[in-house]
Amino acid sequence: MELEYKIIYRIGGDIPINPSWIGEQLNVSVQALQKEINKKNLTGDHKLVIKLPEGWALPIKNQGSSDQA
């Protein structure tokens, strides 16, 4: 099974906060949540994957999705 959650960042009347920084913060949060999921007594794989927007919003250090458990 696969569930998809979306976070939409809308900007009105201003310039955006650095999208790369936002992506890095989301990645840190997803990794923390994954650690909590890993602590549970579950069977099978329970993996969170974050997919960041294409282009200049990608952090330089990881260029894309986090697939870490």
Backbone hydrogen bonds, N-H to C=O, Kabsch-Sander energy under -0.5 kcal/mol:
donor,donor_aa,acceptor,acceptor_aa,energy
9,Y,7,I,-0.5
10,R,8,I,-0.7
21,W,18,N,-0.5
22,I,18,N,-1.9
23,G,19,P,-2.4
24,E,20,S,-2.2
25,Q,21,W,-2.3
26,L,22,I,-2.4
27,N,23,G,-2.4
28,V,24,E,-2.2
29,S,25,Q,-2.0
30,V,26,L,-2.6
31,Q,27,N,-2.4
32,A,28,V,-2.1
33,L,29,S,-2.4
34,Q,30,V,-2.5
35,K,31,Q,-2.0
36,E,32,A,-1.6
37,I,33,L,-2.3
38,N,34,Q,-2.6
39,K,35,K,-0.9
40,K,36,E,-0.5
40,K,37,I,-1.4
42,L,40,K,-1.7
50,I,66,S,-1.0
52,L,50,I,-0.6
57,A,54,E,-0.5
58,L,55,G,-1.9
63,Q,59,P,-1.7
66,S,50,I,-0.9
67,D,65,S,-0.6
